[in-house]
């Protein structure tokens, strides 16, 4: 069995790992690489293997950095099945079409500049219709129900507790006389968070591919996160300003809405308008309502009392573009949650453009910001940033909440690994983390595990 890392290697984007076993090729995830525009376009367009040679894809979850290049894979010749949980499939229907639309709009924007420079136009990475074609190849199966994606390979999804439908992938592989178990953690969630169940644990494996996004960081507790959110709203309301929250449409937006609902009911925040301005977030929230099999007991109890955790009096979901534009002229204090979470596309760019130069406002980050993204530049303290090709001064107050992260922190990751049989576990591969984070987690795991720990580079292969 051969394992090659083609994405999320010493970075947090573009998850893509290739397994070659029994003369078959299995791709774990096929995510979009996100970063500098030209590098991202080239890397996403030019896949490092012949897509037609891939026999099957197993998808851990729907986030774009894990699923977002599937339409391109299909467009270039992949004809196999894409296995996922039912909730992941439903989310991908909405998210991949949204991503295709963004690819089309990005190409229009870039081509205007290329035309001025006398350069030939580029094509979108893929289109909305390409995304529709990719969805046709999905095969969904629920947690704990084994399936056979390839000869000699039995797969099972366990609940990763990261976002709706997210999965830990368990692969039991028979190759000749050898039997081995490979675990892919996907992205692991946190214990005790709202809406979703806690991540499940695994007791035994020979090899582990594991995320390390926050391998060097501790998160705030859920209560601490709620207090940071409350404080940002109260203080900004006193200045008659707006709180602008870039948030991923899947998971983070619903988590924030849930928390704001609780704060509002407890009268811990002023009575002010709260807007979720993202057509994708609106669609995703509807998908959340249809998958109670993913909920924890607290959320199920709410639903049984006929109360939705995703709607309350102060909250307005904004789908129409004209309604979104009207938010630019709000005079009263308000909270605006909008995608994308790393400020690389979508309506959040318009809200930042219109609000970032006003010192009465607050930009509140609630999730990880990858290198070379606009969100990272703002969070790192850049005093001037470029939005839609124009420079803006960052005068708004900039702050962050750690406690709403959907990723396990360093202690939670180490605790998850501690459940494995240490004598059986031979090798751990740390992915989906910047190098400092992966090294920190490696040091933490090394103290408690005899397994060899690798931090693979892109394109690096291992014989298992």
DAQUI-V988005 format. One record per residue. RES is the residue in three letters. BURIAL is I if it has 9 or more other C-alpha atoms within 8 Angstrom, else O. Layout:
BEGIN
RES&BURIAL + RES&BURIAL
END
This chain:
BEGIN
UNK&I + UNK&I + UNK&I + UNK&I + UNK&I + UNK&I + UNK&I + UNK&I + UNK&I + UNK&I + UNK&I + UNK&I + UNK&I + UNK&I + UNK&I + UNK&I + UNK&I + UNK&I + UNK&I + UNK&I + UNK&I + UNK&O + UNK&O + UNK&I + UNK&I + UNK&I + UNK&I + UNK&I + UNK&I + UNK&I + UNK&I + UNK&I + UNK&I + UNK&I + UNK&I + UNK&O + UNK&O + UNK&O + UNK&O + UNK&I + UNK&I + UNK&O + UNK&I + UNK&I + UNK&O + UNK&O + UNK&I + UNK&O + UNK&O + UNK&O + UNK&I + UNK&I + UNK&O + UNK&I + UNK&I + UNK&I + UNK&I + UNK&I + UNK&I + UNK&I + UNK&I + UNK&I + UNK&O + UNK&I + UNK&I + UNK&I + UNK&I + UNK&I + UNK&I + UNK&I + UNK&I + UNK&I + UNK&I + UNK&I + UNK&I + UNK&O + UNK&I + UNK&I + UNK&O + UNK&I + UNK&I + UNK&I + UNK&I + UNK&I + UNK&I + UNK&I + UNK&I + UNK&I + UNK&I + UNK&I + UNK&I + UNK&I + UNK&I + UNK&I + UNK&I + UNK&I + UNK&I + UNK&I + UNK&I + UNK&I + UNK&I + UNK&I + UNK&I + UNK&I + UNK&O + UNK&I + UNK&I + UNK&O + UNK&O + UNK&I + UNK&I + UNK&O + UNK&O + UNK&I + UNK&I + UNK&O + UNK&O + UNK&O + UNK&O + UNK&O + UNK&O + UNK&O + UNK&O + UNK&I + UNK&I + UNK&I + UNK&I + UNK&I + UNK&O + UNK&I + UNK&I + UNK&I + UNK&I + UNK&I + UNK&I + UNK&O + UNK&I + UNK&I + UNK&I + UNK&I + UNK&I + UNK&O + UNK&I + UNK&O + UNK&O + UNK&O + UNK&O + UNK&I + UNK&I + UNK&I + UNK&O + UNK&I + UNK&I + UNK&I + UNK&I + UNK&I + UNK&I + UNK&I + UNK&I + UNK&I + UNK&I + UNK&I + UNK&I + UNK&I + UNK&I + UNK&I + UNK&I + UNK&I + UNK&I + UNK&I + UNK&I + UNK&I + UNK&I + UNK&I + UNK&I + UNK&O + UNK&O + UNK&O + UNK&O + UNK&I + UNK&I + UNK&I + UNK&I + UNK&I + UNK&I + UNK&I + UNK&I + UNK&I + UNK&I + UNK&I + UNK&O + UNK&O + UNK&I + UNK&I + UNK&I + UNK&I + UNK&I + UNK&I + UNK&I + UNK&O + UNK&O + UNK&O + UNK&O + UNK&I + UNK&I + UNK&I + UNK&I + UNK&I + UNK&I + UNK&I + UNK&I + UNK&I + UNK&I + UNK&I + UNK&I + UNK&I + UNK&O + UNK&O + UNK&O + UNK&I + UNK&O + UNK&I + UNK&O + UNK&I + UNK&I + UNK&I + UNK&O + UNK&I + UNK&I + UNK&I + UNK&O + UNK&I + UNK&I + UNK&I + UNK&O + UNK&I + UNK&I + UNK&O + UNK&O + UNK&I + UNK&I + UNK&I + UNK&I + UNK&I + UNK&I + UNK&I + UNK&I + UNK&I + UNK&I + UNK&I + UNK&I + UNK&I + UNK&I + UNK&I + UNK&I + UNK&I + UNK&I + UNK&I + UNK&I + UNK&O + UNK&I + UNK&O + UNK&I + UNK&I + UNK&O + UNK&O + UNK&O + UNK&O + UNK&I + UNK&I + UNK&O + UNK&O + UNK&I + UNK&I + UNK&I + UNK&I + UNK&I + UNK&I + UNK&I + UNK&I + UNK&I + UNK&I + UNK&I + UNK&I + UNK&I + UNK&O + UNK&I + UNK&I + UNK&O + UNK&O + UNK&I + UNK&O + UNK&O + UNK&I + UNK&I + UNK&I + UNK&O + UNK&O + UNK&I + UNK&I + UNK&O + UNK&I + UNK&I + UNK&O + UNK&O + UNK&O + UNK&O + UNK&O + UNK&I + UNK&I + UNK&O + UNK&O + UNK&O + UNK&O + UNK&I + UNK&O + UNK&I + UNK&I + UNK&I + UNK&O + UNK&O + UNK&O + UNK&I + UNK&I + UNK&O + UNK&O + UNK&O + UNK&O + UNK&O + UNK&O + UNK&O + UNK&O + UNK&I + UNK&I + UNK&I + UNK&I + UNK&I + UNK&I + UNK&I + UNK&I + UNK&I + UNK&I + UNK&I + UNK&I + UNK&I + UNK&I + UNK&I + UNK&I + UNK&I + UNK&O + UNK&I + UNK&I + UNK&I + UNK&O + UNK&I + UNK&I + UNK&I + UNK&O + UNK&I + UNK&I + UNK&I + UNK&I + UNK&I + UNK&I + UNK&I + UNK&I + UNK&I + UNK&O + UNK&I + UNK&I + UNK&O + UNK&O + UNK&I + UNK&I + UNK&I + UNK&I + UNK&I + UNK&I + UNK&I + UNK&O + UNK&O + UNK&I + UNK&O + UNK&O + UNK&I + UNK&I + UNK&I + UNK&O + UNK&O + UNK&O + UNK&O + UNK&I + UNK&I + UNK&I + UNK&I + UNK&I + UNK&I + UNK&I + UNK&I + UNK&O + UNK&I + UNK&I + UNK&I + UNK&I + UNK&I + UNK&I + UNK&I + UNK&I + UNK&I + UNK&I + UNK&O + UNK&I + UNK&I + UNK&I + UNK&O + UNK&O + UNK&O + UNK&O + UNK&I + UNK&I + UNK&I + UNK&I + UNK&O + UNK&O + UNK&I + UNK&I + UNK&I + UNK&I + UNK&I + UNK&I + UNK&I + UNK&I + UNK&I + UNK&I + UNK&O + UNK&O + UNK&I + UNK&I + UNK&I + UNK&I + UNK&I + UNK&I + UNK&O + UNK&I + UNK&I + UNK&I + UNK&O + UNK&O + UNK&O + UNK&O + UNK&I + UNK&O + UNK&I + UNK&O + UNK&I + UNK&I + UNK&O + UNK&I + UNK&O + UNK&I + UNK&O + UNK&O + UNK&O + UNK&O
END
